[in-house]
Amino acid sequence: MMNLILFIKQVFNVYLFATFFIAGFYESVFEPKDLRKKGLEEDSKICRNIGIAYLLIDGIMYIIIKLLPI
């Protein structure tokens, strides 16, 4: 478990945080609107859920990295 946490701390840096945040924000705000215009309601809901999942993962990883003193 400790090795996994150390690996995550090494991999999760500012660039990965920014990538997840930008992708999650785009997927949850802008992309569903475009899909709805094309008539793809179900795909729009899936896309919004994926974006929200990216944002949640990003937030959880940020909290883990900042709270653990390793």
C-alpha positions in Angstrom: 0.0 0.0 0.0 2.8 2.4 0.9 4.5 1.7 -2.4 1.3 2.5 -4.3 1.0 5.8 -2.4 4.7 6.7 -3.2 4.1 5.9 -6.9 1.0 8.1 -7.0 2.9 11.0 -5.4 5.6 10.7 -8.0 3.3 10.5 -11.0 0.6 13.0 -9.9 2.2 16.4 -10.5 1.0 19.8 -11.6 0.8 18.8 -15.3 -1.3 15.7 -14.6 -3.5 17.7 -12.3 -4.0 20.4 -15.0 -4.7 17.7 -17.6 -7.4 16.0 -15.5 -9.0 19.3 -14.6 -9.1 20.7 -18.1 -10.4 17.4 -19.6 -13.0 16.9 -16.8 -14.2 20.5 -17.1 -14.5 20.3 -20.9 -16.2 16.9 -20.8 -18.7 17.9 -18.2 -19.6 21.4 -19.5 -19.0 21.9 -23.2 -19.1 18.5 -24.9 -22.6 17.5 -23.6 -24.1 20.6 -25.2 -22.6 19.7 -28.6 -23.8 16.1 -28.3 -27.3 17.3 -27.4 -27.4 19.6 -30.4 -26.7 16.5 -32.6 -29.5 14.6 -30.9 -27.3 12.2 -28.9 -29.0 12.5 -25.5 -27.6 9.3 -24.0 -24.1 10.0 -25.1 -24.4 13.5 -23.6 -25.3 12.0 -20.2 -22.4 9.5 -20.4 -20.0 12.3 -21.4 -21.1 14.4 -18.4 -20.6 11.5 -16.0 -17.1 10.9 -17.4 -16.2 14.6 -16.9 -17.5 14.6 -13.4 -15.5 11.4 -12.7 -12.4 13.1 -13.9 -13.0 16.1 -11.7 -13.7 13.8 -8.7 -10.5 11.8 -9.3 -8.5 15.0 -9.6 -9.9 16.4 -6.4 -9.3 13.1 -4.4 -5.8 12.7 -5.7 -5.0 16.4 -4.8 -6.3 15.9 -1.3 -4.3 12.6 -0.9 -1.1 14.2 -2.1 -1.4 17.2 0.2 -2.5 15.4 3.3 -0.1 12.5 3.4 3.3 13.5 4.8 5.3 10.9 2.9 
